[in-house]
Amino acid sequence: MSDTDENQPDFTTVCKVGTIPAGQGRAFPVNGTMIAVFFTDGEYSAINDFCPHMGASLAEGHVEDGTVMCPWHAWAFSIKDGSWLDAKDSPIRCAAYQVRVQGNEIQVSVPSSP
């Protein structure tokens, strides 16, 4: 294995293209972490599924204009970078993950949990 291979992220298939309806999200376990994968404007994005406030599934939240609203207390997060949009300068955020489509598979890169 070359040095460049070691630096490449590992991707895990979470579902097939067409599984996530447009404008919605779905949650999948990857390397011990629940990941919310969203499909909006023809693109997939992924953030940690658990709201940092009380742990609600963000995949179940309302998605609009690049934002997901927590279904429990309406906290808003960017589906692109996980930032908490209600307080943009806050360190509170959800981790964001790389997503790619390989053939008809949606894949997410999530580091292994320690």
NORFEN-V440883 format. One record per helix or strand of 2 or more residues. SS is the DSSP state (A for helix, B for strand). FROM is the first residue (numbers start at 1). TO is the last residue. If there is no record, write none. Layout:
ss->[SS SS]
from->[FROM FROM]
to->[TO TO]
This chain:
ss->[A B B B B A B B B B B B]
from->[3 12 24 33 43 58 62 67 76 83 96 105]
to->[7 16 30 40 48 60 64 69 78 84 102 109]
